[in-house]
Amino acid sequence: MDPQFMTILQALRDLYGETMIVDSGWRCQEHNASKEVGGSPRSMHLLGRAADILATNLSSRVRLIETARAVGFNGLGIGSTFVHLDNRTLPATWTYPIKKHG
């Protein structure tokens, strides 16, 4: 993992003040490209500069996003059960589509 990313992630953890479960961190290209993950070929996960943090309810996602912005995360992806955080240079915010099962 990128040392600068880990410094910001620790600052987030300290300020957030609650347990944060990392669902996905660094990924190899093969795993990132798998059907299960469907990651972007330019994913910050490939550089060790991203983490997906579990946040299963709306209030925890909102609080996590607000706190992440306060400590300097620029990449914020919002899923139904997680928040993607990365330290890209230019700010970007997006949502992930809800996956349908069956």
Secondary structure, 3 states (H helix, E strand, C coil): CCHHHHHHHHHHHHHHCCCCCEEECCCCHHHHHCCCCCCCCCCHHHHCCEEEEECCCHHHHHHHHHHHHHHCCCEEEECCCEEEEECCCCCEEEECCCCCCC
